[in-house]
Amino acid sequence: AGTEEEQEKNLQWGLRRSTLNHLMWISYTNVAQVANAARNYEILHERDDDDTERPDK
């Protein structure tokens, strides 16, 4: 429920949480894989933030 904007924020939060939970349960074989996964997670959410700032996309 809520406004369309509130629903969008809740969905984005849920997707971020889901992605983070998934990354935490993956078996990594070395520290480099963990670092790469963390960086990819950051990049993913930087893009999400950019998309929300540009409604023309």
N, CA, C and O atoms as a CHARMM CRD file, in Angstrom:
* protein
*
  228
    1    1 ALA  N      0.84500  -1.18300   0.00000 PROA 1      0.00000
    2    1 ALA  CA     0.00000   0.00000   0.00000 PROA 1      0.00000
    3    1 ALA  C      0.88200   1.23500   0.00000 PROA 1      0.00000
    4    1 ALA  O      2.10800   1.13000   0.03100 PROA 1      0.00000
    5    2 GLY  N      0.27200   2.37800  -0.03400 PROA 2      0.00000
    6    2 GLY  CA     1.01200   3.62600  -0.07600 PROA 2      0.00000
    7    2 GLY  C      1.00900   4.20600  -1.46700 PROA 2      0.00000
    8    2 GLY  O      0.40800   3.66100  -2.39300 PROA 2      0.00000
    9    3 THR  N      1.69500   5.32600  -1.59100 PROA 3      0.00000
   10    3 THR  CA     1.77500   5.96800  -2.89600 PROA 3      0.00000
   11    3 THR  C      2.65600   5.14100  -3.82600 PROA 3      0.00000
   12    3 THR  O      3.35100   4.22200  -3.39200 PROA 3      0.00000
   13    4 GLU  N      2.61600   5.47800  -5.09600 PROA 4      0.00000
   14    4 GLU  CA     3.45000   4.76900  -6.07300 PROA 4      0.00000
   15    4 GLU  C      4.93100   4.92400  -5.71400 PROA 4      0.00000
   16    4 GLU  O      5.70400   3.97500  -5.84300 PROA 4      0.00000
   17    5 GLU  N      5.32100   6.10800  -5.26900 PROA 5      0.00000
   18    5 GLU  CA     6.71900   6.35800  -4.90100 PROA 5      0.00000
   19    5 GLU  C      7.12200   5.50600  -3.69300 PROA 5      0.00000
   20    5 GLU  O      8.21500   4.93900  -3.67600 PROA 5      0.00000
   21    6 GLU  N      6.25500   5.41100  -2.68900 PROA 6      0.00000
   22    6 GLU  CA     6.54900   4.58800  -1.51400 PROA 6      0.00000
   23    6 GLU  C      6.67800   3.11900  -1.89300 PROA 6      0.00000
   24    6 GLU  O      7.55800   2.41800  -1.39400 PROA 6      0.00000
   25    7 GLN  N      5.80400   2.65900  -2.77000 PROA 7      0.00000
   26    7 GLN  CA     5.86200   1.27100  -3.21400 PROA 7      0.00000
   27    7 GLN  C      7.16300   0.99200  -3.95300 PROA 7      0.00000
   28    7 GLN  O      7.77200  -0.06200  -3.76800 PROA 7      0.00000
   29    8 GLU  N      7.59300   1.93700  -4.79300 PROA 8      0.00000
   30    8 GLU  CA     8.84800   1.77500  -5.53500 PROA 8      0.00000
   31    8 GLU  C     10.03000   1.69500  -4.57900 PROA 8      0.00000
   32    8 GLU  O     10.90300   0.84300  -4.74500 PROA 8      0.00000
   33    9 LYS  N     10.06800   2.57500  -3.57800 PROA 9      0.00000
   34    9 LYS  CA    11.16600   2.54600  -2.60500 PROA 9      0.00000
   35    9 LYS  C     11.18200   1.22900  -1.84200 PROA 9      0.00000
   36    9 LYS  O     12.24800   0.65700  -1.61500 PROA 9      0.00000
   37   10 ASN  N     10.00700   0.74300  -1.44500 PROA 10     0.00000
   38   10 ASN  CA     9.93700  -0.52500  -0.71800 PROA 10     0.00000
   39   10 ASN  C     10.40600  -1.68300  -1.58500 PROA 10     0.00000
   40   10 ASN  O     11.09300  -2.57900  -1.09500 PROA 10     0.00000
   41   11 LEU  N     10.05000  -1.68200  -2.85500 PROA 11     0.00000
   42   11 LEU  CA    10.49000  -2.73100  -3.76500 PROA 11     0.00000
   43   11 LEU  C     12.00500  -2.68700  -3.93100 PROA 11     0.00000
   44   11 LEU  O     12.66500  -3.72500  -3.87900 PROA 11     0.00000
   45   12 GLN  N     12.55900  -1.49500  -4.13100 PROA 12     0.00000
   46   12 GLN  CA    14.00700  -1.36700  -4.29400 PROA 12     0.00000
   47   12 GLN  C     14.72800  -1.85200  -3.04400 PROA 12     0.00000
   48   12 GLN  O     15.74300  -2.54200  -3.14500 PROA 12     0.00000
   49   13 TRP  N     14.21100  -1.49700  -1.85400 PROA 13     0.00000
   50   13 TRP  CA    14.83100  -1.93500  -0.61100 PROA 13     0.00000
   51   13 TRP  C     14.78800  -3.45300  -0.52000 PROA 13     0.00000
   52   13 TRP  O     15.77400  -4.08500  -0.14100 PROA 13     0.00000
   53   14 GLY  N     13.64400  -4.03800  -0.86700 PROA 14     0.00000
   54   14 GLY  CA    13.50400  -5.48800  -0.81700 PROA 14     0.00000
   55   14 GLY  C     14.43900  -6.19700  -1.77500 PROA 14     0.00000
   56   14 GLY  O     15.01200  -7.23200  -1.43400 PROA 14     0.00000
   57   15 LEU  N     14.59700  -5.65300  -2.96600 PROA 15     0.00000
   58   15 LEU  CA    15.50700  -6.25500  -3.94000 PROA 15     0.00000
   59   15 LEU  C     16.94800  -6.15700  -3.46800 PROA 15     0.00000
   60   15 LEU  O     17.72000  -7.10000  -3.63800 PROA 15     0.00000
   61   16 ARG  N     17.31700  -5.03600  -2.88300 PROA 16     0.00000
   62   16 ARG  CA    18.68000  -4.89000  -2.36900 PROA 16     0.00000
   63   16 ARG  C     18.94200  -5.90000  -1.26600 PROA 16     0.00000
   64   16 ARG  O     19.99400  -6.54000  -1.23100 PROA 16     0.00000
   65   17 ARG  N     17.98000  -6.03900  -0.36800 PROA 17     0.00000
   66   17 ARG  CA    18.12600  -6.96700   0.74700 PROA 17     0.00000
   67   17 ARG  C     18.23100  -8.40300   0.22700 PROA 17     0.00000
   68   17 ARG  O     19.04300  -9.18700   0.71900 PROA 17     0.00000
   69   18 SER  N     17.42100  -8.73700  -0.75100 PROA 18     0.00000
   70   18 SER  CA    17.43400 -10.07500  -1.33200 PROA 18     0.00000
   71   18 SER  C     18.78300 -10.37200  -1.98600 PROA 18     0.00000
   72   18 SER  O     19.33600 -11.45900  -1.81800 PROA 18     0.00000
   73   19 THR  N     19.30400  -9.40300  -2.72800 PROA 19     0.00000
   74   19 THR  CA    20.60600  -9.57800  -3.38400 PROA 19     0.00000
   75   19 THR  C     21.70300  -9.77200  -2.35300 PROA 19     0.00000
   76   19 THR  O     22.54800 -10.65500  -2.50000 PROA 19     0.00000
   77   20 LEU  N     21.69500  -8.95600  -1.31400 PROA 20     0.00000
   78   20 LEU  CA    22.70800  -9.06500  -0.26500 PROA 20     0.00000
   79   20 LEU  C     22.62000 -10.41900   0.43400 PROA 20     0.00000
   80   20 LEU  O     23.64600 -11.05300   0.68200 PROA 20     0.00000
   81   21 ASN  N     21.41900 -10.86500   0.75100 PROA 21     0.00000
   82   21 ASN  CA    21.25400 -12.17500   1.39100 PROA 21     0.00000
   83   21 ASN  C     21.78400 -13.28600   0.49600 PROA 21     0.00000
   84   21 ASN  O     22.42800 -14.21800   0.97800 PROA 21     0.00000
   85   22 HSD  N     21.52100 -13.19300  -0.79300 PROA 22     0.00000
   86   22 HSD  CA    22.01600 -14.19800  -1.73500 PROA 22     0.00000
   87   22 HSD  C     23.54100 -14.23200  -1.73000 PROA 22     0.00000
   88   22 HSD  O     24.13500 -15.31000  -1.69500 PROA 22     0.00000
   89   23 LEU  N     24.17100 -13.08000  -1.76400 PROA 23     0.00000
   90   23 LEU  CA    25.63500 -13.01500  -1.78400 PROA 23     0.00000
   91   23 LEU  C     26.24200 -13.59700  -0.51200 PROA 23     0.00000
   92   23 LEU  O     27.33600 -14.16200  -0.54300 PROA 23     0.00000
   93   24 MET  N     25.54100 -13.46100   0.59400 PROA 24     0.00000
   94   24 MET  CA    26.07100 -13.96400   1.86500 PROA 24     0.00000
   95   24 MET  C     26.07000 -15.49000   1.92500 PROA 24     0.00000
   96   24 MET  O     26.84100 -16.06600   2.69300 PROA 24     0.00000
   97   25 TRP  N     25.22100 -16.16300   1.13300 PROA 25     0.00000
   98   25 TRP  CA    25.11700 -17.61500   1.19800 PROA 25     0.00000
   99   25 TRP  C     25.90500 -18.32000   0.09900 PROA 25     0.00000
  100   25 TRP  O     25.89900 -19.54900   0.03000 PROA 25     0.00000
  101   26 ILE  N     26.57600 -17.57100  -0.74900 PROA 26     0.00000
  102   26 ILE  CA    27.41100 -18.17800  -1.79300 PROA 26     0.00000
  103   26 ILE  C     28.71400 -18.66000  -1.15600 PROA 26     0.00000
  104   26 ILE  O     29.26600 -17.99400  -0.28100 PROA 26     0.00000
  105   27 SER  N     29.19500 -19.80700  -1.59400 PROA 27     0.00000
  106   27 SER  CA    30.49200 -20.30000  -1.12700 PROA 27     0.00000
  107   27 SER  C     31.59300 -19.65300  -1.95700 PROA 27     0.00000
  108   27 SER  O     31.61000 -19.76300  -3.18300 PROA 27     0.00000
  109   28 TYR  N     32.49300 -18.99000  -1.28500 PROA 28     0.00000
  110   28 TYR  CA    33.62400 -18.35000  -1.94700 PROA 28     0.00000
  111   28 TYR  C     34.87700 -19.16000  -1.65900 PROA 28     0.00000
  112   28 TYR  O     35.02800 -19.71500  -0.57100 PROA 28     0.00000
  113   29 THR  N     35.77600 -19.22700  -2.63800 PROA 29     0.00000
  114   29 THR  CA    36.99800 -20.00500  -2.45000 PROA 29     0.00000
  115   29 THR  C     38.18300 -19.15600  -2.01700 PROA 29     0.00000
  116   29 THR  O     39.19500 -19.68500  -1.55700 PROA 29     0.00000
  117   30 ASN  N     38.06100 -17.83200  -2.16500 PROA 30     0.00000
  118   30 ASN  CA    39.15400 -16.97600  -1.71200 PROA 30     0.00000
  119   30 ASN  C     38.63700 -15.55700  -1.44300 PROA 30     0.00000
  120   30 ASN  O     37.50400 -15.21600  -1.78200 PROA 30     0.00000
  121   31 VAL  N     39.47500 -14.76400  -0.84200 PROA 31     0.00000
  122   31 VAL  CA    39.09300 -13.40900  -0.44700 PROA 31     0.00000
  123   31 VAL  C     38.82500 -12.52600  -1.66300 PROA 31     0.00000
  124   31 VAL  O     37.98700 -11.62800  -1.59400 PROA 31     0.00000
  125   32 ALA  N     39.51200 -12.76200  -2.75700 PROA 32     0.00000
  126   32 ALA  CA    39.30500 -11.95400  -3.96300 PROA 32     0.00000
  127   32 ALA  C     37.87500 -12.09400  -4.47000 PROA 32     0.00000
  128   32 ALA  O     37.28400 -11.11700  -4.93000 PROA 32     0.00000
  129   33 GLN  N     37.31600 -13.28800  -4.39400 PROA 33     0.00000
  130   33 GLN  CA    35.93000 -13.48000  -4.82000 PROA 33     0.00000
  131   33 GLN  C     34.96500 -12.69600  -3.93700 PROA 33     0.00000
  132   33 GLN  O     33.98900 -12.13000  -4.42900 PROA 33     0.00000
  133   34 VAL  N     35.23100 -12.66300  -2.65000 PROA 34     0.00000
  134   34 VAL  CA    34.38900 -11.89700  -1.72800 PROA 34     0.00000
  135   34 VAL  C     34.47700 -10.41400  -2.06200 PROA 34     0.00000
  136   34 VAL  O     33.46100  -9.72100  -2.11000 PROA 34     0.00000
  137   35 ALA  N     35.69000  -9.93200  -2.29100 PROA 35     0.00000
  138   35 ALA  CA    35.88300  -8.52100  -2.62800 PROA 35     0.00000
  139   35 ALA  C     35.18200  -8.17300  -3.93800 PROA 35     0.00000
  140   35 ALA  O     34.55000  -7.12200  -4.04200 PROA 35     0.00000
  141   36 ASN  N     35.28800  -9.04200  -4.93300 PROA 36     0.00000
  142   36 ASN  CA    34.62100  -8.79800  -6.21600 PROA 36     0.00000
  143   36 ASN  C     33.10400  -8.78000  -6.06300 PROA 36     0.00000
  144   36 ASN  O     32.43000  -7.93800  -6.65700 PROA 36     0.00000
  145   37 ALA  N     32.56900  -9.69300  -5.27800 PROA 37     0.00000
  146   37 ALA  CA    31.11800  -9.73000  -5.06000 PROA 37     0.00000
  147   37 ALA  C     30.65700  -8.45600  -4.35900 PROA 37     0.00000
  148   37 ALA  O     29.62100  -7.89400  -4.71200 PROA 37     0.00000
  149   38 ALA  N     31.41800  -8.00200  -3.37300 PROA 38     0.00000
  150   38 ALA  CA    31.06000  -6.77500  -2.65800 PROA 38     0.00000
  151   38 ALA  C     31.10000  -5.57400  -3.59500 PROA 38     0.00000
  152   38 ALA  O     30.21300  -4.72200  -3.55200 PROA 38     0.00000
  153   39 ARG  N     32.11300  -5.50300  -4.43000 PROA 39     0.00000
  154   39 ARG  CA    32.22000  -4.38200  -5.37200 PROA 39     0.00000
  155   39 ARG  C     31.08800  -4.42300  -6.39800 PROA 39     0.00000
  156   39 ARG  O     30.50500  -3.38800  -6.72000 PROA 39     0.00000
  157   40 ASN  N     30.78200  -5.59800  -6.90500 PROA 40     0.00000
  158   40 ASN  CA    29.67600  -5.71800  -7.85500 PROA 40     0.00000
  159   40 ASN  C     28.35900  -5.29400  -7.22100 PROA 40     0.00000
  160   40 ASN  O     27.52400  -4.67300  -7.87900 PROA 40     0.00000
  161   41 TYR  N     28.16900  -5.62400  -5.95300 PROA 41     0.00000
  162   41 TYR  CA    26.96300  -5.21500  -5.22300 PROA 41     0.00000
  163   41 TYR  C     26.89800  -3.68500  -5.14600 PROA 41     0.00000
  164   41 TYR  O     25.84300  -3.09200  -5.36800 PROA 41     0.00000
  165   42 GLU  N     28.02900  -3.05600  -4.83100 PROA 42     0.00000
  166   42 GLU  CA    28.07900  -1.59100  -4.77400 PROA 42     0.00000
  167   42 GLU  C     27.75600  -0.98000  -6.13800 PROA 42     0.00000
  168   42 GLU  O     26.97300  -0.03400  -6.22300 PROA 42     0.00000
  169   43 ILE  N     28.35200  -1.51100  -7.19500 PROA 43     0.00000
  170   43 ILE  CA    28.11000  -0.99600  -8.54900 PROA 43     0.00000
  171   43 ILE  C     26.64000  -1.13200  -8.91800 PROA 43     0.00000
  172   43 ILE  O     26.04800  -0.20500  -9.47100 PROA 43     0.00000
  173   44 LEU  N     26.05300  -2.27600  -8.61700 PROA 44     0.00000
  174   44 LEU  CA    24.64500  -2.51300  -8.91400 PROA 44     0.00000
  175   44 LEU  C     23.76800  -1.44000  -8.27400 PROA 44     0.00000
  176   44 LEU  O     22.85100  -0.92000  -8.91100 PROA 44     0.00000
  177   45 HSD  N     24.04500  -1.11300  -7.03000 PROA 45     0.00000
  178   45 HSD  CA    23.19300  -0.15800  -6.33400 PROA 45     0.00000
  179   45 HSD  C     23.53100   1.28700  -6.66800 PROA 45     0.00000
  180   45 HSD  O     22.68100   2.16500  -6.52500 PROA 45     0.00000
  181   46 GLU  N     24.74900   1.54800  -7.10800 PROA 46     0.00000
  182   46 GLU  CA    25.05300   2.88300  -7.63400 PROA 46     0.00000
  183   46 GLU  C     24.23300   3.12800  -8.89400 PROA 46     0.00000
  184   46 GLU  O     23.71100   4.22500  -9.09400 PROA 46     0.00000
  185   47 ARG  N     24.11700   2.11200  -9.74200 PROA 47     0.00000
  186   47 ARG  CA    23.30600   2.22900 -10.95900 PROA 47     0.00000
  187   47 ARG  C     21.83800   2.41100 -10.61200 PROA 47     0.00000
  188   47 ARG  O     21.14600   3.21800 -11.23400 PROA 47     0.00000
  189   48 ASP  N     21.35600   1.65800  -9.61400 PROA 48     0.00000
  190   48 ASP  CA    19.96600   1.80700  -9.17900 PROA 48     0.00000
  191   48 ASP  C     19.70300   3.23100  -8.71900 PROA 48     0.00000
  192   48 ASP  O     18.67300   3.81700  -9.05300 PROA 48     0.00000
  193   49 ASP  N     20.63700   3.79000  -7.95000 PROA 49     0.00000
  194   49 ASP  CA    20.48000   5.16100  -7.45800 PROA 49     0.00000
  195   49 ASP  C     20.48300   6.15100  -8.60700 PROA 49     0.00000
  196   49 ASP  O     19.70700   7.10600  -8.60400 PROA 49     0.00000
  197   50 ASP  N     21.35400   5.93400  -9.59700 PROA 50     0.00000
  198   50 ASP  CA    21.39800   6.81800 -10.76600 PROA 50     0.00000
  199   50 ASP  C     20.08600   6.77200 -11.53000 PROA 50     0.00000
  200   50 ASP  O     19.59200   7.80300 -11.98400 PROA 50     0.00000
  201   51 ASP  N     19.51900   5.58000 -11.67200 PROA 51     0.00000
  202   51 ASP  CA    18.25700   5.43200 -12.40000 PROA 51     0.00000
  203   51 ASP  C     17.11600   6.14800 -11.70000 PROA 51     0.00000
  204   51 ASP  O     16.24300   6.70300 -12.36700 PROA 51     0.00000
  205   52 THR  N     17.09900   6.15000 -10.36700 PROA 52     0.00000
  206   52 THR  CA    16.00500   6.80600  -9.65700 PROA 52     0.00000
  207   52 THR  C     16.13000   8.31200  -9.73700 PROA 52     0.00000
  208   52 THR  O     15.13700   9.02600  -9.59800 PROA 52     0.00000
  209   53 GLU  N     17.34900   8.80900  -9.96200 PROA 53     0.00000
  210   53 GLU  CA    17.54200  10.25200 -10.06900 PROA 53     0.00000
  211   53 GLU  C     17.20000  10.76400 -11.46000 PROA 53     0.00000
  212   53 GLU  O     16.99300  11.96400 -11.64400 PROA 53     0.00000
  213   54 ARG  N     17.13600   9.85500 -12.45700 PROA 54     0.00000
  214   54 ARG  CA    16.87200  10.25500 -13.83700 PROA 54     0.00000
  215   54 ARG  C     15.57500   9.62300 -14.32600 PROA 54     0.00000
  216   54 ARG  O     15.59700   8.53400 -14.89800 PROA 54     0.00000
  217   55 PRO  N     14.46000  10.28400 -14.11000 PROA 55     0.00000
  218   55 PRO  CA    13.18400   9.68400 -14.50300 PROA 55     0.00000
  219   55 PRO  C     12.97600   9.58200 -16.00700 PROA 55     0.00000
  220   55 PRO  O     12.01500   8.95100 -16.44800 PROA 55     0.00000
  221   56 ASP  N     13.85500  10.18800 -16.80900 PROA 56     0.00000
  222   56 ASP  CA    13.70900  10.13400 -18.26200 PROA 56     0.00000
  223   56 ASP  C     14.09000   8.77400 -18.83200 PROA 56     0.00000
  224   56 ASP  O     13.83400   8.51900 -20.00900 PROA 56     0.00000
  225   57 LYS  N     14.68700   7.90100 -18.04400 PROA 57     0.00000
  226   57 LYS  CA    15.09700   6.57100 -18.52800 PROA 57     0.00000
  227   57 LYS  C     13.97300   5.59100 -18.41100 PROA 57     0.00000
  228   57 LYS  O     14.13200   4.42400 -18.76900 PROA 57     0.00000
